[in-house]
Amino acid sequence: MDFSSQPDETPSMKERFLAELAPVLEKQMEAGNLSAEKISRQMGMSRSTFYRKVKEFTGSTPTDYIKQFQLEKASQLLLNNYGNVSEVAYETGFNNLSYFAKCFKEKFGVTPGDFAKQKQVKNDLKSRTTSFLGREKELSEIKEILGRNRLVNLMGPGGTGKTRIAMEVADRLKNSFRDGVDVVRLASIDDPAL
């Protein structure tokens, strides 16, 4: 029997190493001690072996890999509304808020505060407190147009209910799209080039 065509189902050394490293990083983050020396001891290896394996398997130094791990954890906490930016920074092992904000912006392109605000917009669909009455014809037309086009602009004078009807359409169609529905507010943009 030829085993060369059989898929290898055993995890690679890299997969095993990273699977063992993640809970150690979580534990050390909770303890507030993310030093490479402490982590290598927890992994049961010398600091040089730990450095070599992290570099070989991730292409990063342990310090950079640990920082990326912290930033990923911070983004998850911000997405889950864990707390304010300083609480998230502290929880993920950043003792310097300015350094945390700088690193976060380098990785995600926005400050942690802006990241949290952008992600909260997704909950905008749930923020309405009034029921929607009437305008069924307009709702049907917009839904029909969305079936043919990826982008629909609602235009009209202020106060006519453009946002309210758009939110209602988004709410009614949110399960029709694989990735759901997001709201992008463009009202504050005043440069036509944008």
N, C-alpha and C positions, 0 to 999 in steps of 0.2 A: 504494500500500500504506500502511495506517495503522500507524505505529510507536508510537502513543500507548499501545496496550495491551500492548506488548512489555515484559517486565520488564527493568529496568536492571541489567545484570550487572557494570557497572564499579563498583569500590569508590568510595564517597563520599570526599570530602576528609577527613572525620572518620576513617573507617576507615583510609585511607592514612596519615594523621598518626599515629594511635595504633599502627598496625602498624610504623611507622618508629621511634616513640618507645620501644616495649617493649625491643628489643635494646639501645638506647642506655642505658636505665635499668639493664638487667641488667649491662652492661659497667661502668657507673659504680659500681654497687653492689659489684661485684667489686673495683674499684679503690679503693673506700672514699671516693668523692667524688661525693656526690649533690646538689651545689649546683645551683640552677637556672641559674646563670651558665655553669657547666661543661657542663651538659646542652644548653643552648641553643647553645653553640659547637659541640658534637658534632653537633647537628642542622643546623648551617649557617645559623643565623638569629640575629637580634639577641635580646637578652633580652626586650625589650618585645614583639616579634613572638611569641616563645615563650610569654610570659605570656598574651598575647591569645588565641592558639590553644588553649592548655590550658583557659583560662577558657571560651572559646566552645564547645569540643568536649566538655568534661567537666563544666562547671559548678563546678569547683573551682579554687582557686589552684594554681600549680605545686607549692608546698610541701605542700599537702594531698594533691594527687594523688600526689606522690612518696611521701609517708608511707603512703597507702593501698596503693600498689604494694609497698612494703616489708613491710607487714603481711600482704598476700596471700602474698607469697613466704615469710614466716615461718611462716604457717599450713601451707603446702605442706611446708616442711622439717620441721615438727613432726609432720605426718601421716606423713612418710616416715622418722620416727625418725632424723633427721640428727644430732642431738646433744642436749645439755641446753639449757635455756632461755637461758643466757648465751651459749653457742656460737651458737645461732640468732640471738640479738639482734645479736651481733657480725657474723655472716655477712651479715645484712640491713642493716647500716649504722647500727644503734642503738648508740651508745657508752655510753649511760646505761641501765642495766638497769631502774631504777625507772620511767623515762619509757617505755621499751619496754612494760613490764607494764601501765602506765596506758593507753597508746594501744591495746594489744591488747585489754584488757578493754572499752574504749569501743566497739571495732569488733565483737568477737565475744561480748561478754557474760560472759566468763570470763577468768581469768588464763591466761597461756601454759602454766604448769605444769598447771593443771586441764584445759585444752584437750588437752594431750598425754595426760593420764591418761584422759580420756573417750574419746579416739580409740583408745587401746590396748585398751580393753574389747572393741572389735570383733575383736581378735586372740584374745580369750578362748576362742573356739571351737577354736582350734588348740592350746591350752595343756595339754590332757589328755594324760597319759602312759600311762594304763592302757586296756586294751580293755574294751568293754562286753559283759557276759555276762548273759543272762536278761532277765526283765522285758519280754519281747516283747508280752505282752498289754497291759501298761500303756502301752508305746510306741504300739501300735496305737490304743488308746483316745484318747490325747492327740492323736495325729495326726488322728484322725477329728473330735475336738472342734475342733481348729484349722481344719479344713475348713469348719466352720459358724460359728466365732466368731473375732473379731480378737484377743481377749485371753483367756488361760487362766491361772488361778492354781493353783499346786500348793501344797496346805497339808498340814501334818502335823508331828509332833514332830521336833525337831532330830536330825540324824544318820540319818534314814531314806532319804536319797538323792534328795531332791527336786531339788537343784541338779544332781546328776549326770545324772538322767534328763532334766531340762529341757535340759541342754547336749547330750545325745545326740539329742534330738528336733530341736533347733536345727541341729545338724550335719547330720542326715539331710535336713532340709527347706530348707537354705540356698539350694539352686539352684531351689527351687520358687517363689521370690518374686523379682520383678523387681529390687528393691533389696536383696536378700539378707536376712540375719537379724542382728539386734543383740541384745545381752544388756543388760537394764536391771536392775541390782541394787537392790532396795528394802529389803533387810534392815536397813540402817542407819537407816531412817526410823522414828522412834518417835512422831511426831505424827499421830494419826488423821486430822486435817484434810488432811494431805498425801496 
